[in-house]
Amino acid sequence: MPTVAFYTLGCKVNFYDTEAIWQLFKNEGYEQVDFESTADVYLINTCTVTNTGDKKSRQIIRRAVRRNPDAVIAVTGCYAQTSPAEIMAIEGVDLVIGTQDRERIMEFVNQIQGDRKPVNAVRNIMKTRDFEELNVPDFTERTRAFLKIQEGCNNFCTFCIIPWSRGLSRSRAAESVLEQAKQLVASGYKEIVLTGIHTGGYGDDMENYNLTRLLWDLDKVEGLERIRISSIEASQIDDAMIDVLNRSSKMCRHLHIPLQAGENSVLKRMRRKYTTEEFAAKIKRLHEAMPGVAITTDVIVGFPGETEEMFESGYRFMEELQFAEMHVFPYSKRTGTPAARMDDQVDEEVKNERVHKLIDLSEKMQLQYAKQYVGQVLDVIPERDYKGAPGTGLIMGYTDNYIQVVFEGSEALIGQLCRVKITEAGVNECKGTLVRVLDERVPRVNGAEPRSFEPDLPEAIRA
């Protein structure tokens, strides 16, 4: 049986794409092996968000070549799309395919195995207007299923190369999204995470259909318990969106809304399409409509021209908004973007100092958010053994509002919908006690909660 090994760098969309490519290999009779093993084909799915991403991608490509010089070395992803000639120049690379035409990958691999002639299959992504259908009916070692609904971005922020590596925004047909959602539920998944490069832009290229309508259609999928949006811009959350978030019992009480900077002049230099006042008003509206909603965000620290006063102003703004968690990144130059050419680049030491300040603020807010749920019973879908170590007697998973909870339980509970009482709040994880497991074999009837069964639990937990 032929073998294939994968290495994925970058974002959730890349991991989705890798899973989709694996389906193509699996259909051709391939077995997947560890990347450090000897394989017939190595596929590296690259990232190009930063120059460091490019460097890391090259290192992994060379590692694959050293592992088995006779293997087919295939390279895909964002770095492959933006710099195909650079990758083709690496000795041992056989195929560069970018971020489109991945459905043809087996055709190219078979061709290369026959004649050993390298193939550069990269085309101009900016001319692409159709969503590339890559279906993933199940995932390797995951209990939350990702469902890619959108590709590309029209925003052209000054720090970002992604529109040039992914193209303009394209939406997946609603029928295709719903069909894959049903397949994923049939495979046993209870939570689906809607993902894309600019997920909230779903439907911008369609007539009379948008993300809100898609969410209502997904709400009707039998057996689906949770729907989570991977990320959405504040400007894309209108009253209709808030209505579905509020009224659908399947929508997770968690929204990831990128802020990037908490000061208006920095936002303007980033070419973001909102002010801090507009962002704050939208967050306030969400909290009023959905009490207890967890709002997480991304922040870039040390963007060119960010003074100490601007940083402190942004710090106070973020503190006032009380995020449930912040993902903090130091600004990193990306060759080819306007921001990389800007004056007043911030010193690396200053950036690192500011990053640590915001991480401390994030942890403080994260703990504050979690504390309000101590003593409450929340639904948790266990994902894996605690810290990936079987035999500890502990498992971990996420609540719908994205609190990571660790509690006593067996591997048999992984993927099941569990009711867990939160007993202790923490920064990155909370502790809980299993109350009961909802029986997925019993469907909802007229919206009523399914019956439950109690697993073999100690008497104290039953109580």
N, C-alpha and C positions, 0 to 999 in steps of 0.2 A: 504493500500500500504506500503511495507517495506521501510525503510529509511536507507541511508548511509551518513556518514559525512567524509570529507577528511581534512587532514592537511599535507601540503607539505613544506619541508625544502630544502634549497640548490639551485641548479642551474636550468637553463631553461630546461635542459633535464629532470630533475625530474618533473617539472611542465607539460611537455609534457606527461611523463609516467602516471602521475595522471589523466590527461584528457583521456588518452587511457583506463585506468582502469575504469574510470567513464562510458565510453561507454559500457563496459561489464556489469556493474551493471544496466545501463539504459535499456539494451536489456533484462534483466531479470525482468523488471517492477519496479525497485527501484526508489524512489524519493530522490534527493540530498537535505540535510538540512545543516544548519550552524553547524560548529564543536562544538559550545557551546550549541547546542540543544541536546535533548535526541534522540539518533538514535539506530537502530537495529545493525548496523555495523559501526565501526570506522576504517578508514584506515589511517595510518601514513606513509608517504613517507619520509624516513630519509636521512640525510646527514652525511658523515664521513670525510670531507676534513680536519677538525681540531678536536682536542679533545673536544673543545667547542661544535662542531656540535653533537658529541655523547651525551654530557650532555643534550643539548637542546632536542634532540630526546627522551631521557629517560623521561624528564620532561613532554613532550607532551603525551607520552604513558600513564604515570600515571594519567594525567589529564583526558584522555578518560576513563580509568578504573573507576575513581571516578564519572565521569558523568553518566555512566550507567554500573554497575557491571555485568548486565545480557547480555550486548551486546557482539557481536563477535569483539574482538580487533585484527586487522590484521596489521602487520608491514612489510613494504617493503623498497627498496632503498639500498643505499650504506652501511650504518651502519648495516642494517639487513644482508647484504651479508658477511661483514667481521667479525661480532660478533654475530652470531645467538644464541649461548648458553647464552651469556650475556643478550640478550633480552628475551629469553624463561624463564630466571630465574625471570623476573619481574612478580609478581603475577597478574593474570588477562589476560595475553597475550595468545591468542588462536592460532595465525598463524604468522609464520615468513617465508617470501618467497623470500627475496633477490632481485637480479636484473635480474633474468631469470624466465621462467615458469609462468609469470604473466597471460598468457592466460588461465591458469588453476585456477585462483583465485576463480571463482564462484563455481567450483567443490569443492574446499577446504572449502569455506564458508558454502555451503549447507551440507557438511559432518559434519562440526563442530556443526552446528545448530541441527543436528540430534543426535550426540552422545556426544557432549561437550568434546571431547578429543583433546588437543592441538596438533598442527602439525608443525614440523620443516621441511619445504620443500626446504631448501637451499642446493644447490649442488656446486661442485667445478667450479667456473666461468672460471678458466684458461684452462679448457678442452673444453669450448664452442667455436665453430667456426662459428656458424650460427647467423645471425641477427634475433632478435626477432621481428616478425611482430605485431606491435600494431598500429592499424589504428585510426586516429582521423579525422572524416569528418567535424567536426565543434568544436569550442571552447566556453567555458563559459565566457561571458563578455570580449571578446577580439576582436579587429578589425584588428590585425596583426596575421596571422596564422603561427604557428611554425610547421615545417615539419622535423621530425627526420630522418636523412639519414644514420647515422653512429653510432656505439657503440664501446666503449673500446679505449685503447691507448697502443701503443708499446714503448713509449718514456722512461718511468721509471725515471723521474726527481727525484733528491734526496729528494725533499721536499714533494712529492706527493704519496698518497696511492691509487689513483684512478685505476691504472691498476689492483690492487688486489681486488677492489670492482666492477669493470666493465669488467674486462677481457681484452683480446687482441683485436685489431681493427677488426671490422666486418662491411661490407657495406651492405646497403639495396639494393635489386635488382632495377635496373633502372626502369623497368616496374611498379613496386610497387610505387616508388617515383612519377612517372609521373601520375599514376592513382589517387593517393591521391591529387596531385596538382590540377588535374581537378575537383575532388570532392570539394576541398576547394574553388576554383573559382566559382563553381556552387552554393556554400553556401553563396556567396557574398563577399568573401575576395579578396582584390586587391593586398595585399602584402603578400608574403610568406618569412619567415625567415628560412633558412636551418640551422639545428642545429645538434649537436652530441657531443660526448665527445672530439673527435679530428676531427672536421668537415673536415678540409683540407686533412685528410688521407683517405677520401672517394675514393674507387677504388684501394687502395693499395693491397687488397686481390682479385682483379679481373684481368681478362686478357683483354687488349685492351680497357679498359674503366676507366675513372677517373672523377674527379670533373669538369674539364673543359668541357668534353663532356656532362656531365649531365646538366651543365648550358646552353649549346647551345640547348639541347633538351627541357629544361624548357622554354627557350626563345620562343619556338614555341607554347606554351600553350595559346590557344585563351582566351582572357579576363583577363589574368594575367598582372598586370601593373608593379609590382615591385618584384624583387628577391634580397634578402639580405642574406649575409653569416654571421652567428653569430660570427664566429671566424676562423682565419686561420693563420698558422705559416708563417713567412717570407720566409723560405726555400721552401715552397710549392707554392710560386707565381713565375711562370716562364713566358716566353714570350707568350706562348699559353693562359695562364690564363689572362695575361694583355690584350691580344687581345679581349677576350670575355668581359672582364670588360669594355673595351673601346668601342667596336662596338655594343654590345647589348643595345638597348634602355631601357631594363627592369632592368638591373643591377644597383643597388644603388651605388651612389658615396661615399660609406662608407665602410671601411674595419677595422675590429678589429684585430690587430696583436699584440699578447702578446710579450712584451720585457722581463719582469720579473726583469732584472737588467741592469744597463748601464755601467758595468765595467767588463772587460774580466775575471779576476780571480774569481769574484763572479759567473759569468755565467758558468765557468768551474766547480766550486764546486756544482752548481745546476744541472750539467750534461745537460745543454742546448746545442743544436747542431749548434751553430753559434757564431761568434764573433761580437763585436759592429761594427767593420768595415764592415762585411758582411751584418749586419742588416741595417746599414745606407745606404749602396749602393742600397739595395732593395727598401728602402723608397724613395730614390732620384729617382730611376727608375720609381716608381709609380707616383710621382709628375710630372715627365716629360711627362709620357704617359697620365695621367689623371689630368690636371690642376684643382685645386679646390677640389680634393678628400679629404674627412675627414678620417684621420687615428687616431683611438683611440687605447689604449693599456692598459695592466695590468702591474703593478710594485709591487714587493715584497720588503719591506724595512726591513733592519736589519737582513738579512740572516746571519747565523753563519760565523764569520770571516770578516764581512764587517766593515772595519775601517772608520774613519771619512774622510780620504783621498779618499778612494774608493767611499764613498757616494757622496762627492763633485764632483768627476770625473763623476759619473753617472748623477748627477744633471745637470752638464754642457752639457753632451751628450744629455739628454732629451730636454733641452732648445734649443739646436741646431736643433733637429729634428722637433720641432714645431708641436707636436701632437694636434689634435682637442680636446682631452680630455684624461685624465689618470685615471684609476681606481687603487687607491693606497691601499695596504694592508700591515699591519705589519706582519712580519714573525711569524707564530704560530707553535710551535712544534706539530708534528703529530707522536704519538707513532707508531713504526713499520717502520719508514722511516729512511734512512741513515742520513739525516740532523738532526734528533732529537738526534743522538748520536755524532754529531760533537762537537769538542772543540770550544772555543771562541764564545759561545752564547752571543748575544748582549743584554745589559741591557734594560729592558722594557721602562724606562724613555727616554733613548737615541732613541729607536725605535719610540716612540710617537713623540718626537721632530722632527725626520726626516720625519715621516709621514706628519706632519702638514706643513713642508717646501715644500714637493712635492704636497700636496693638493693646497697650495697657487700658486705654479707654474702651476698646471693643470688649475686652475681657470683663471689665467692670459692668458694662451694659448687658453683656450676655448673662452674667450671674444674676443681675437685678431682674432680668426678664424671667429667668428660670425659677427664681424664688417664689414668684406669685403662684406657681403651680404645685408647690409642695403640699401634700395632703389630698390633691385631686387625682381622680382616676382618668387616664388618657388612653387612647388607642395607640398601640405600638405594633409595627410589623418588624419582627426580629430579622436582621440581615446576615449575621454571622456570629461565630463564637467570639467572646470578648477578646480583643486584641489579636484575633486570628489564631488563638491557641485553643484547640480542642481539649476537652477534659477538665476545664476549669469549673464547669458547672454554671458558668455565666454566659449569657448571650446579650447582644446589643442590637438596637434598632432605633428608628425615628418615629416620633409622634407626627401627626399631620402638620403641626406648627413647628416642626423641624428641631425639636429638642431630642438630643441623643440620650437614650436611656439604657442603662445596664441593669440586668436583673437575673435572678436565678431561673434557669430553665434548660431544657434539653435541646439537642440539635433538631429534634422532631418538630419543634415549634418554629423553626426558621421558615419564613414566608407566610406564617399564619397571622391572622389578625388577633392580637391579644389586648386585653384590658389590663393596664398596669397602674398601680398607685405610686405616685412619685413620693419618695421618702426623704430624699436629700438632693439639694441643688448644687451644681458644680459649674465650672466655666465651660469645659468642653464636653462634659457628660454629667448626667444626673443618675442617681440610684433609684431603683423602684422595686416593687413587689408585685409579682404576678397575681392577679385577681381571678381572671378566667380567660378562656380562649373562645372566640366566636367561631362557630362551626360553619366553614365555608360551604358545606354540602347542603345547607338549608338556604334557599333563595329568599330575597325580600318579597313580602306580599303586601301590595298596596302601600309601599313605603315603610312598612313596619320593620322594626329591628329584627334581625334574624335571632333564632333561638341560640342558646349557648350551651356548651358542655364544660364541665370542670375536669381538667386533667388530673393525673395522680399527683396531688399536691399535699404538703404537710397540713395538718389541721389548722395551724395558725394562719396559713395563707388562705385557706378556704373561708375562714372567718372574716 
